[in-house]
């Protein structure tokens, strides 16, 4: 351990060195962990809590869990660190489990804990759980703390209750830039680009200077609403008016904005003229836009760069295969699939979460665990058959990446996780209750059309949050206006 310059003197030495690893992005924490264990400091709560936080920041959730489970004693900070680890690394259900476990140990959560739990609730789209947390926050006097309130604004928006988030925002006595950003991004994910821009300008009128994240939020809102000219003006104002130099995230927003609007050549020119290295976010935005508009030539160019930058990201290969499949270039689809297999990569399975009667359920595209799966499949088959017979529904089999018979493609489409979640909601929810779903991937074209028709056919309200934005389905219409 002398090679990394550690001279054990007291518990503070390890804490400072661990934090230095994060600041310097130097992944030496495992070596330091071993050194801590050998020198008997693994019983110190403060050191082990810092270690959990460092593992979390490097995405080593399993290692953080091992550290936490082996701690002989835990305090509020260590519990909060573990909850935050799960919440920030895409494991919201686990974050909730740790929170419930903490409460059984009669430990009252502080504001830091509540921010992480509220963030986990937002990731799940669990509105009823979120309301319970909000009540707890009010009862325990945490409703005057800005980070907690900002987290509530985001949570309500990501659970489909934008108006409740706005109410929390309006009742805030003081607002910092984080609070304003929460409101701007909330309008953005719901497709209200105009309201996002209006809120952005209102923030400036109130004397709050925008941060780089403010521009990511408002440019993202423009992208979801197709506000190309407004987005260009805001992008130009970053340096001219606010002295903020655009980062990779801002360029990615602009490429996404232009790409969604089918201005792909202009998006490619922006990438070409960038003064900084584009990186995977920018090329990924271009590839995603090529998927929407089936531009094979640009997709191949973007994917070549992405395969170099992210050789183990299966999503990039799948997107290219999607584009080839829509263009009916089946030989190319097979080549991409062989490349995936050769690299040992697997497509991320579709997963949809749904909250029913304050309980959260997870459904996957290939789901044989759910005890109601046969009932779910039967309902989906019944609904699709009736809608096809009535001339309402024509399955969009273009998105199936296999050269199969149409009947087999339709069967695959009916197994998509969001359709399973919709059927699960129809079976288990009370009549008139909105169905709220969150999905880990982009909503496919067939599921989008299917859910629109289901909302009309059943006279119900269905809210789906995919990886990009919210879709609010009522009476056969989606709030996105089929632009997503």
N, C-alpha and C positions, 0 to 999 in steps of 0.2 A: 504493500500500500504506500510505501514511501515514494513510489514512482508517480503517484498523483498528489504527492505533497501533503499527506495527512499526518499530523502529529497529535495523537489523542491527548488532550489535556483535561477537558471537562465536557459536560453535555452540550455546552454552547458551541463548542468547536464543530461538532457534527451538524448541528442545526444550520450554522452559517455556511458550511461547505455544501450541504444538500441544497440550500437555497441558491448558492452560487452556480450549481449545476443547471438549475432552471434558467437563471439569468443568462448564462453563457451557452445555453442549449447543448450542454455537454453531458451525454448519457453515461455518466460514471456512477449513477446512484446504486446500481447493483453491487459494484465493488465496495462502495461505502457501506452498504447494508451488511455485507459479509464482515467488514471490519468492525462495525458496531456490535454484531453478534459475538465475534471472537473476544472482544474486550468487555463483554458483559453489560453493555448499555441498552440491550433490547428490552429491559424492564422499565425504561424511562418513558413516561407517557409523552412528554414534549418531543423527544427525538423521534419516536415511532409515529406520532401524529404528523410530524413534518415529512417523514418518509412516505406515509400514505399520500400526502398532498403531492409530493414529487412524482411518485409512481402514476398518480392520476394525470398530472400534467404531461407525462410522456405516453399516456394511453395504456399503461400497464395495469389494467383493472384487476387481473387475476392476482398479480403480485401484491397490489394494495389490499385485496380481500384477504390474502394469507396473513399479511402483517396485522390487519385489524383483528382477525379471528384469534390470533395467537397472543394478543395483548392481554396480560394478566389483569390490568386495570384500564378502564376507559373513563374519560371525562366528556363534558359537553363538546369540547373542541374536537376530540377524536371522532365522536359520533358524527358531528357536522362534516368533518373531512371525508368520511366514508360516504355519506349521503351525497355530498358534492361530487365525489369521484364518479359515482354511478350516474348522477344527473348530467354531468358534462361529457360523459363518454357513451351516450346513447343507450343507457340501461335504466329507464325511468321506473320500471316495475320493481327492480332491485332497490332503487332509491326509496321507494315507498315502503318496501319490506323492512329496510333498516330503520326508517323513521318510526314505523309501528313498533318495532322491537325496542327502540330507544324509549318510546313512551311507556312501555311496560316496565322499564327500569326506573320509572318515576323521575325522569330527567326532563325538565321543562326546556323546550327549544328556545334558542335566542333568535335574533333577527337574521343572522347568517344562515342558520339551519333552515329557517322558514323560506328564505330566498331560494335555496336549493330544492326544497320540497315543492314549492310553487312552480319552479322551472320544470321539475319532473312531471307535475300535473299537466302543465302546458304541453309537454311532449306527448303525453298520452291522450290529450284532448278530453280529459275527464272533467266535465263541467260540474257535476254534482259534488265530486270530491273537492274541486276548487272552491266551491261555495262554502263547504265545511271548513276548509283551511282559512278562508277569508273571515269567517265567523270567529275562529280561534284567534286569528291575528287581532281582531277588534277587541275581543274579550280580554286579551292579555296586553293591551296597550302598545302593540307594535305597529299600529296603523298611522303613526306619525313619522315613520322611518322611510326616507326616500327610496332606498333600494328595494324595500319590501313592496311599496306601492307601485313602483315601476314594474316589478315582477308580476304583480296582480294585473296591471294593465295588459301586459303581454299574454298572461295566462288566459284571461277572459277572451281576448281576441283569438288566440290559437284554439280555444274551445268553441269558437263559433258565436260567442256572445259579445260582439263588438260594442254594442250599446252599453253593456255593463262595464267594460273596460274604459269607455269614454266617461262614464259616470265617476269612476274612481279617479280618473285624470282630472276632471273638472273640480273635484272636491279637494284636490291637493292644495294645501296652503302655499307651498313653495315648489317650484319645478326646476330641476337641473337639466343638463343636456341629455342625460340618460332617460329621464322621464319623457322628454319631448321625442327622443328617438323611438321610444317604445310605442308612442301614439302614432308616429309617422309610419313605422314598419307595420303596425296593426292595420292601418288603412291600406297599406300596400298589399299585404297578403290576401285581403278581401277584394282587391281589384278596384278600390276607390282611389285611383291615381290623383284625381283632382283634389280630393280632400287631403291626401298626403302632402301635395305641394302647398296647399293653403295652410296646413299646420306647420310646415317647414318655414314658410314666410312669417307666420304668426310668431314662431319661436324667435326669429331674428328681430321682429318688432318689439318683443319683450326684452331685448338686450342680451339674449343668450346666443353666444357664438356657436355655429355648427361645428361638429367634430367630423373627422373622416367617416365615422359610422353614420352620421346624419346623412351624408351624401350617398353612402351605400344603400341606406333605407329609402331615400326619396328616388334615387335612380332605379332601384328595384321596383318601386311602386309605378314609375313611368313605364317600365318594361311590361309589367302585368296588365297595364291598361292600354298599351299601344300608343302612349303619348311621346312620339318620337321627337318632335320639335322642342317640346318642353324639356325633355331629357337632355337634348343637345345644349340648350341654353343653360341648364343647371350645371352640366359638366364643364362648360366654358367658364362659368362663374367661380368654379372652385379656386383657381389660382388668381384670376383677375380681381375678384371681389373679396375672397376670404383667405388668400395666400396658403391654400392647401394644395400640395402637389398630388396629382392623381396616383394612386397605388394600383397594384395588380387587380385588387377587388373592384375598383372603380372602372377600370378598362373592361373587366369581365362583364360588369353591368351594362356598359355601352354596347359591347358585342352582342349581349343577350337582347338588349332593346332593339337594335337594328336587325338582328337575325330573326327574331320573332315576327318583325314587320316585313320580312322577306326582302330586306335590303342587305343581302348577304355579301355582295361585292364590296359595299361600303364598310361592312363589318370587317372584311378581310383587309381592307386598306388601313383601317384603324390599327389592326394588329401589326401590319407591316411598318407603320410609322411610329410605333411605340418606342420610347427612349429607354425603356426598361425591358428586361426579359419577360415575354408574355407568360410563361408558366402554364401549368395544367388547368388552372381556373379559366383562363382566357380561351385556350384551345378547347376546353370542355364546353364552354358556352357556345362556341362556334359549331362544334359537333352536334350539340343538342338542337341548335337551330336548323342544321342540315337535316336532322331527323324529322323535324316538323314539316319542312318543305321539300324533302327527298332530293337534296342536291348531292349527288354521288361524288362529283369531282372535288368539291370543297371538303366533303366528309372524309375522303381518302387523304387529302392533304392534312387536315386537322388530326386524323387518327394516327398518321405516321409520327407526328410530333408527340402525341399523347403516349403512344407505345414506347417511345424513347424515354419520356419523362416519368411515366407511371406504368412500368412493364407488368406490374402485378394487379392493376386495377381492372377487374373483369368487366366493370360497367362500360368502359370505353369500347371493348370488343363487342359487347352485346349491342351497343348503340349502332356501331357500324354494320353489324349483322342485320339489325332492324331495317336500316336504310337499304341494304342490298335486297332484303326480302320484299320490301315494298316495291322496289324496282324489278322484282322477279328475276334477280340475278342469283339463281340458286347455287350455281357452282361457287360463286364468291362467298355465299353464306356458309357453304360446307367448308371452305378454306378457313374462314374465321373461326368456325366451331372446332376445326382440327387444331388451330393455333391455341385456342383456349385449353383444349385437352392436353396438348403438348406441354403447356406451361403449368398444368395442374390447377387451373383456375376454374371457379364455379360462379355462375350467375347468382347474385344476391336474391334469395327467394322473396316474392311479394308477401308482405305481412300487413294486416290491417287490425287496428285496435278499435274496440267499440265499448262504450260504457252503457250498461243496462242495469237500472235500479241500484246505482252506486257501486256496481261491481264491474271491473275491467276485464274484458275477454280479448284474447289474441287469436286471430285466424290466419293461417298460411295457405298459399296457393295449393300446396299438396298437404291437405289436412285430414288425417285419419284418426286424430286423437279426440276431437270434439265428439261428445256422445250424441249430439244431434246432427251429425254430419249427413246421415242418410235422409233425414227430414229436410235439411237445408238443400241438398241436391235435388230432392223431389220437388220442393217449392220452386227452385230456379228453373227446372225443366218445365214445370207447369206454366209458370209465368212467361218464359221465352216462347213456348209453343203457342200459347194463346195470343201473345202479341204478334208473332209471325203470321198466324192465321188471320188476324185482324188487319194485316198489312202495316202494322206499326213499327215492327222491328226487323231489320236485316242485319245479321251478324257481320261485323267487319273483320273478316278472316285474314286480311292483308298483314296483320301484325303478328300472326303465328309464324315462327321462324322455320317451320318444317314444310317440305313439299308433300303434303298429305291430302287425302280426300276431304272435301268440304265438311262432311259430317263429323269427321274426327277433329278438324280444326274447331268446329263449333263446340264440341265437347270440352276441348282444352280451354276455350274462352270462358265457359261456364264455371271453370274451376279457379278463376282469378280471385284473389283474396278479398277484394272490395265487394265483389258480387256475393261471396260467402257471408261477408259481414252484413250486407244489406238484408239478405235473407234471414240471418240470425236475428237481426234487429226486428224484422217484421214478425218473426215467430214469437219473440220474447218480450217485446215492448207493448205497453198498453196502447190502445187505439188513440190516435191523435198526438202521441208523444213524438217529438222529432227524433230521428235516427242520426247519431253523431259518430263519424268514423274518421280515424286518422290512418294514413298509409305511408309506408317507408319509401315508396317509389313514386314516379310520375304516374298520374292516372292515364290509362291507355284510352284510345279513341273509342273502342267498343264498350268499355265499362262506362265511359262518359255518356254515350248515347243510351245505353241500357238503363243507367240510373235516372236520366232525364225521363225516360218513358215510364219507369217504375213510379216516379213521383206523381206522374199524371194518372197512371193506371190505378194506383192505390189511394190517390188523393191525399198523399202524405208529404212530409217535409224531410228531406235528407241533406245532411251537411257532411261533406267529405273534404278533409284537408290532406292534400298530397305533399310531396317533398317541396313543391314550389309555392302553392297558394291554396286558397279556400274555394270550394265549389258549393254553392247553395242551390239545391234543386227543389223547385216547387212548380206544380202544375205543368210539368214537361219542359220547363225552362231552367237554364243554369245562369247563375249570377255572372259567370265569366264571359257570357255572350259568345261561347265557343271559341274564345281566344285565350289559350293558356299554354 
